[in-house]
Structure formats: C-alpha cells, structure tokens
Amino acid sequence: MTSPALSEIESRLPSLTREEQLWLVERLARDLRRKWTSKPTDNQLVAMSNDPDIQSELRRMAEEFAVTEADGLEAV
C-alpha cells in the first residue's frame, strides 16, 4: 500500500527534468546511507537501555534463549 505522499511524488516524477530526477535519487541514496551506516551515540544507547519497551523485549529474548543456554555448552 502506497502512502498519499509517495503517490504524489510518483505522479510528479514525469514533470521533473532528468537532472532533477537524478538529484532526487542521489539525495535519497545519500540519506539512506547516512541513516543505515551511522552508529548510535552513547547518549542514544543509554536512552535505549532505559526504554521500557526495549527492556521488555530484551527480557522476552532472554526467556526465549534460556532453553538454548541450558544445553550444556560453554559460552564463548
């Protein structure tokens, strides 16, 4: 399902020049690279560790892997 914003962008693409379309693609690629390659700062990690939802998910994961941890193999 496409959002209204994406539908609007798609409908306007044909009216853009080739240079404008290329600029848009490059801008999207740059923003995606920056978002996916940036590392969290210490402040972000502290905020995440204090987040109740993240704490709950970590507890759920620990419970899920408790059986595996009890298999008698040493931790590395």
Order of alpha helices (4+ residues) and beta strands (2+ residues): alpha-alpha-alpha-alpha
